[in-house]
Amino acid sequence: MAGRSISPQAYTRICRVALALLCVIVVTGAAVRLTGSGLGCTDWPRCNSERFIDVSSTHGAIEQVNRLFTGLVAAAVVLAVLAAMIRRPRRRDLTLLAWGLVAGVIGQIVLGGIVVLTDLHPLANQGHFILSMVLIANALVLVRRSQEDDGKRLPVVSAIQERMVWALMVMGTLALVTGTVVTGTGPHAGDERAQRFDFSIVTVSRIHGVTVIATLLLCLALAVQFRRVSLEVRSVQSALETVLAVGVLQATVGYVQYFNDVPALLVGVHIAGATAFFASLMQLVLATRSPRAHRVEPSLEMAAR
């Protein structure tokens, strides 16, 4: 790659492609489970003992397409690493973040094998989804950093608001985790022979509902804080509005699917919404700091209290 280089703008575009693919594969993975195709391929990394690739059955084809799509994701994150090395100016933080994507995708490939070899154990499926969220978080940081100047990032909000944003991030993540427990207990296992969590679906759904409501209430409390202080931080306010909007839509879909015997299509929409909700939370966290930021005036921070 001697003599080759790419601009910061071109590198950002590469990172955005990797981020988009990482989001899409969450939905395609959900489609495998919701169509009952989780064991369409009974072996790993081969589809079965006879063929490496086998699309002779509908379930096998769906599972195989998802596996092949994983190859596109892997290519995208490898490209992000290679491009980071020829980006001008070259930055160590971007290279490390890009390598984080590679490590995460390798982890996903291994976890995918464990999911198949354990006959779709819900704990393995749960880990698969959570690692996807970690990868999306990594990719969002990479995209944002690639658009910013290098340097120390300082808060653009008051200390109490930054703590509240992190509390919202933790509560929102807890809502996602409890959601995976509901999924692991519910009917859409990926195959009728798959093991499920031995919990009451009513109980885990109620627990998940409580975490969702707590997340939305915390989001509203944070919105009141921003309105009362009247900070000139439009990007943070916009990110918070997105979190609230996506959260309300996601909660609505969740309740509709629950009271309609969790149809597969709505579950798929809910999983896509969960991905969008987590991404919006990450965008909010990232918006609270900037390399060119100045700390909030003490008087404003006191007003927030």
Disulfide bonds with the S-S distance in Angstrom:
Cys41-Cys47 2.11
